[in-house]
């Protein structure tokens, strides 16, 4: 049986007409890469329902890796998230009008989970390819962090399945409506995600290189 990688993107939110994560991720659906089949699924930008959809896809596909992707408007590079924290603190309502504040994602769950992707090796490969990339120390406290935490909580007893989250910038057509905000072309993001999948499938032990931040 062919191995599968599940990659997810989100529907648009916060008044945007598109979400770059889904615009790019959907192009990977049914692609074969490094001997595995990639399956792309869209998640609702909704607390709770996003994890229900994610868990259903994991149940259906039994993937060997899960990579969730989301929009981080204002960031200038591809961000490999290091950590997800057990808190929902929504600056804006989700797409169903929910706005949880200081609520745990999993009652009595650990404070945080670390990505199980080789994040520094992925960043290194992207930079070698001329794509701006970095390790991010925060996935926020909105639906992206909610999904990353929920994913890693789900996979906590399945160490053979790698999981993590990547944030991507606005697309240029979005940035046009947000003067001064950085953007990245869809083709560049697509290549970056293909690199991320290939490297994550091949690298068992992450690089021991600097990826920290002073603030």
C-alpha positions, 0 to 999 in steps of 0.5 A, spaced: 500 500 500 502 506 498 504 511 503 500 518 504 502 525 506 496 529 509 497 536 507 491 541 510 489 548 508 484 553 511 478 556 508 478 564 507 477 568 514 477 575 516 474 578 510 479 575 505 477 572 499 482 567 499 486 563 503 493 562 501 494 556 504 488 552 501 490 556 494 497 553 494 495 546 498 490 544 493 495 544 488 499 538 491 492 534 491 494 527 488 501 529 487 506 523 488 513 526 491 518 522 494 514 515 493 508 518 497 501 520 495 499 527 497 492 528 499 490 535 500 484 537 505 481 544 506 479 545 514 474 550 516 477 556 520 473 554 526 475 552 533 473 545 534 470 543 527 477 544 524 480 539 529 473 534 527 475 535 520 482 534 521 481 527 525 476 525 520 482 525 515 487 522 519 482 516 520 480 515 513 487 516 510 492 513 516 498 518 513 505 517 515 505 525 515 501 530 517 503 537 515 498 543 516 499 550 513 496 556 515 496 564 513 500 569 517 499 575 514 504 580 515 510 575 516 515 575 510 517 568 510 515 561 510 515 559 518 516 553 520 512 552 527 516 550 533 511 549 538 503 549 539 500 551 546 494 549 550 490 555 549 485 559 545 485 566 545 481 569 539 483 576 537 477 576 532 471 571 531 472 565 527 468 563 521 462 561 526 462 567 530 466 563 536 471 567 540 474 563 545 478 567 550 483 564 555 480 557 554 484 550 554 484 546 547 485 540 551 482 540 558 488 537 563 492 537 556 500 539 557 502 546 556 505 545 549 507 540 544 513 541 539 513 539 532 515 533 530 518 535 523 525 536 522 524 544 522 531 546 522 533 542 516 526 544 512 528 551 513 535 550 511 533 546 505 528 552 503 534 557 504 538 553 500 533 554 494 533 561 495 526 561 499 526 566 505 524 561 511 525 561 518 523 557 525 517 561 528 517 560 536 509 562 536 503 559 532 499 564 535 493 563 539 488 562 533 485 557 529 492 555 526 495 554 533 488 550 535 489 545 529 497 544 531 496 543 538 490 538 536 494 535 531 500 533 536 495 531 541 492 526 537 499 524 534 502 523 541 502 516 542 503 515 534 511 517 534 511 514 527 507 519 524 510 526 523 506 532 524 507 540 524 505 546 522 507 551 517 505 559 516 505 562 509 505 569 507 499 573 504 499 572 496 501 578 492 493 579 490 492 579 498 498 584 499 495 589 494 489 590 499 494 591 505 499 596 503 506 595 506 505 588 507 509 582 505 507 577 500 510 571 497 508 568 490 504 562 490 509 558 485 514 560 490 510 557 496 508 551 492 515 549 491 517 550 498 512 546 501 514 540 496 521 541 499 518 541 506 515 534 505 521 531 501 526 533 507 521 531 512 520 524 509 527 523 509 530 526 515 530 523 521 534 527 526 534 535 525 540 539 524 543 542 530 543 549 528 541 556 530 534 557 529 532 561 536 530 568 537 532 573 542 525 576 542 
